[in-house]
Amino acid sequence: MSYLARYTKFLLKKYKIRPKKRLSQSFLIDEKALSNIVSALYPSNDDIVVDFGAGLGVLTFNLAKKVKFVIGVELDKHLIDVLRLLKRDFPNVEIVHANLMNLNFVNGRMIKVVSNVPYHISSNFLIKLIHQPFYSIAVLTLQKEVVDRMIAAPGTRSYGRLSIIIQLYSNIEIICSLPPSAFYPSPKVYSTVIRLIPDPKVPYYLFDKIEG
């Protein structure tokens, strides 16, 4: 068992937290995957990073060692309590208790985004993210089936609305694939880590026409 797996289970036990299926809670416990995700953001000392769905803070606090400031957004009140305890050693971390789907983002592309996106909101989150391109880079962990739809070619079975929107407004790159064992508790599906970079040349007023 990896150190990250032991640490995750320790925190869950210590704070009497049971992962919630309705929130698609699965915590990353694969150390190589963690390293790949952090590296994919190209972290620098000047960066501000938002971690949507901060969970137990594995990504949040690892990034805090490499960037200027990290905002961890989390919906689960029990996890918020843990995050606020753990952040005491990280003055460059802010923890925000919020539903990420209710947040209004400001355009400007001044920050970077990272997220282990809850499976039950993945499509809606992607549309929201693309509609408000306030970031320079987004590194997202998504259900493999969703990524297959995002990168699908015209005329294939998976090609559809999500494929069109993602490919029109962003450059997408596959970082790595993750088996269910990379998470605790293990989901029933494989995951894929991607990097999205908004395309500045695309006029975003076209988005509403595609939406309609």
C-alpha positions in Angstrom: 0.0 0.0 0.0 1.4 3.4 -1.0 2.0 6.2 1.5 -0.7 8.2 -0.1 -3.2 5.4 0.3 -2.3 5.0 4.0 -2.5 8.7 4.6 -5.9 8.9 3.0 -7.3 6.1 5.0 -5.8 7.5 8.1 -7.5 10.9 7.6 -10.8 9.3 6.8 -10.7 7.1 9.9 -9.4 9.9 12.2 -12.1 12.3 11.2 -14.8 9.7 10.8 -15.5 10.5 7.2 -17.3 8.0 4.9 -17.0 8.8 1.2 -20.4 9.8 -0.3 -21.5 8.0 -3.4 -24.0 10.8 -4.2 -21.1 13.2 -4.5 -19.0 10.7 -6.5 -16.3 10.9 -3.8 -13.1 8.9 -4.7 -9.8 10.1 -3.4 -6.6 9.9 -5.4 -4.1 7.5 -3.8 -1.7 6.9 -6.7 1.5 8.9 -6.1 2.7 8.7 -9.7 -0.6 10.0 -10.9 -0.4 12.8 -8.4 3.0 13.7 -9.8 1.8 13.6 -13.4 -1.2 15.9 -12.6 0.9 18.5 -10.8 3.5 18.5 -13.6 0.8 18.8 -16.2 -0.1 22.2 -14.8 3.5 23.5 -15.4 3.5 25.0 -11.9 5.5 28.1 -11.3 6.1 30.5 -8.4 3.8 33.1 -9.9 0.8 30.9 -10.4 -2.6 31.0 -8.8 -4.4 27.7 -8.9 -8.0 26.7 -8.2 -8.6 23.1 -7.1 -12.2 22.3 -7.7 -13.3 19.4 -5.4 -10.3 19.7 -3.1 -11.3 16.5 -1.1 -8.7 15.8 1.5 -6.3 18.4 0.0 -3.8 16.0 -1.6 -3.5 18.1 -4.8 -4.2 21.4 -3.0 -1.3 21.1 -0.5 1.1 19.5 -3.0 0.6 22.5 -5.4 1.0 24.9 -2.5 4.6 24.0 -2.3 5.2 25.0 -5.9 2.9 27.9 -6.7 2.1 31.4 -5.3 -1.4 30.7 -4.1 -4.0 27.9 -4.2 -7.8 28.1 -3.7 -9.3 24.8 -2.7 -13.1 24.6 -3.4 -15.1 21.9 -1.7 -18.8 21.2 -1.2 -18.7 18.6 1.6 -18.8 20.3 5.0 -17.0 17.4 6.7 -14.1 17.7 4.3 -14.0 21.5 4.7 -13.4 21.0 8.4 -10.5 18.7 7.7 -9.0 21.0 5.0 -9.1 24.0 7.3 -7.2 22.1 10.0 -4.6 20.9 7.5 -4.1 24.3 5.9 -2.5 25.7 9.1 0.9 25.0 7.7 0.1 26.6 4.3 -0.4 30.3 4.5 -0.8 30.5 0.7 -3.9 28.3 0.7 -7.5 29.4 0.9 -10.3 26.9 1.5 -13.7 27.8 0.1 -16.9 26.0 1.0 -19.0 26.1 -2.1 -20.8 24.2 -4.8 -18.5 24.6 -7.8 -21.5 24.5 -10.2 -22.9 27.6 -8.5 -19.7 29.7 -8.8 -19.5 32.5 -11.3 -16.1 32.8 -12.9 -14.4 36.0 -14.1 -12.8 36.0 -17.5 -9.1 37.0 -17.6 -7.2 33.7 -17.9 -5.1 34.7 -14.9 -5.2 31.3 -13.1 -4.8 27.6 -13.6 -7.4 25.0 -12.8 -7.1 21.4 -11.5 -9.9 19.0 -10.6 -10.7 15.4 -10.0 -14.2 16.1 -11.5 -17.1 14.3 -9.8 -18.4 11.9 -12.3 -22.1 12.9 -11.9 -21.4 16.6 -12.9 -18.6 16.1 -15.4 -20.4 17.2 -18.6 -22.1 20.2 -17.0 -18.8 21.2 -15.3 -17.0 21.0 -18.7 -19.6 23.2 -20.4 -19.4 25.7 -17.6 -15.6 25.8 -17.8 -15.6 26.2 -21.5 -18.3 28.9 -21.4 -16.2 31.0 -19.0 -12.6 30.7 -20.1 -11.0 32.4 -17.1 -8.0 30.1 -16.9 -4.8 29.5 -18.9 -4.6 25.7 -18.3 -7.0 23.2 -16.8 -5.8 19.7 -15.8 -8.8 17.5 -15.2 -9.4 13.9 -14.1 -12.5 12.6 -15.8 -14.3 9.3 -16.5 -12.7 7.7 -19.5 -16.1 7.5 -21.3 -16.4 11.3 -21.0 -13.0 11.9 -22.4 -13.7 9.5 -25.3 -16.7 11.7 -26.2 -14.6 14.9 -25.9 -11.9 13.7 -28.4 -14.3 11.7 -30.7 -14.0 12.3 -34.5 -16.9 13.4 -36.6 -19.0 10.5 -37.8 -18.0 8.2 -34.9 -20.5 6.8 -32.4 -19.2 9.0 -29.6 -19.2 12.3 -31.5 -21.8 14.8 -30.3 -22.4 18.2 -28.7 -19.7 17.8 -26.1 -17.1 16.8 -28.8 -18.0 19.9 -30.9 -17.8 22.4 -28.0 -14.6 21.1 -26.5 -12.8 20.8 -29.8 -13.9 24.2 -31.0 -13.0 26.1 -27.9 -10.0 24.2 -26.5 -6.8 22.3 -27.3 -7.0 19.0 -25.5 -4.2 16.7 -24.6 -4.2 13.3 -22.9 -1.8 13.2 -19.9 -2.4 9.6 -18.6 -4.9 6.9 -17.9 -5.8 5.8 -14.4 -7.3 2.4 -13.3 -9.9 2.2 -10.6 -7.2 1.2 -8.1 -5.7 4.7 -8.4 -8.6 5.9 -6.1 -10.1 5.1 -2.8 -12.8 3.9 -2.7 -12.2 2.4 -6.2 -14.8 3.5 -8.8 -16.2 1.1 -11.3 -14.7 2.9 -14.2 -11.3 3.9 -15.6 -10.3 7.6 -15.6 -8.3 9.8 -17.9 -6.3 12.9 -17.0 -6.4 15.6 -19.6 -5.0 19.1 -20.1 -7.3 21.8 -21.6 -6.0 25.1 -23.0 -8.5 27.6 -24.2 -8.1 28.7 -27.8 -7.9 32.5 -27.7 -8.7 32.8 -31.4 -12.3 31.5 -31.2 -15.0 34.1 -30.8 -17.0 33.0 -27.7 -20.3 34.6 -28.9 -20.6 31.4 -31.1 -21.0 29.4 -27.9 -24.7 30.4 -27.4 -25.5 29.4 -31.0 -24.1 25.9 -30.3 -25.9 25.7 -27.0 -29.1 26.5 -28.7 
